[in-house]
Amino acid sequence: MSRPKFLLDGMLGKLARWLRIFGFDAEYRRAVSDEELIEAALREGRILLTRDIDLHRRARRRGVRSLLVEGRAEAEKLAEIAEHLNIEYEVNPRESRCPRCDAPLRPVSKEEVRGKVPPGTYKAYEDFWICQGCGKVYWRGSHWRNIEETLEEVRDLLRKRRTAPSKGYEAS
C-alpha cells in the first residue's frame, strides 16, 4: 500500500515539517484560497489537513479526503492523524523528506559535505544526507534527541487513545 500524501493549509506549517521528517510527502500552502486547496487535493490525490471546519466540510462535499486537525501541540496533531489514518511514524533518514521544501533526501559521503557544514560538525559526524531539492545538508545532531522525544510522546498518546473508552462518535 502506498503512503498517503498530504496537503496542509496555512495553519499547519509546523505539522508539515514533522510529517516530512517521518517520510510523508506533505505539501504546505499558505497564501492560497480554500478553493485552490480543494482543487489541488483533488488533482494530486492528497489528503487535506486543516484546522478550518468550513474548509474541511466543503472539501468533503467535493469528494476530497480531509481531516480536521484539532490537537493543540504537534505531538497531539500527529497522534490524531496516525489514529484516524492508521499510520505509524518512524524516523528513517533514507525515507525522510526535507522539512523545508518536501523534496526527498539522499545519503551522501562525508567528503561530499566538506565545506558545506561547520568544521566541528564535519569532524563529529559520519552520516550525512542532502536534500535533492534545496541542497540543505542534514545529520543526526543535537536536534535528533528532540525528534525522538516527540516521536515517543506521539506513541504514548496513541497508546492512551487506544486504551481509552470510546467517545461514541465517528471521525469525519
Secondary structure, DSSP 8 states (H G I E B T S, - for coil): -----EEE-TT-HHHHHHHHHTT--EEE-SS--HHHHHHHHHHHT-EEEES-HHHHHHHHHTT--EEE---SSHHHHHHHHHHHHT------TTT-B-TTT--BEEEE-GGGGTTTS-HHHHHH---EEEETTT--EE-S-THHHHHHHHHHHHHHHHHHHHHS---S----
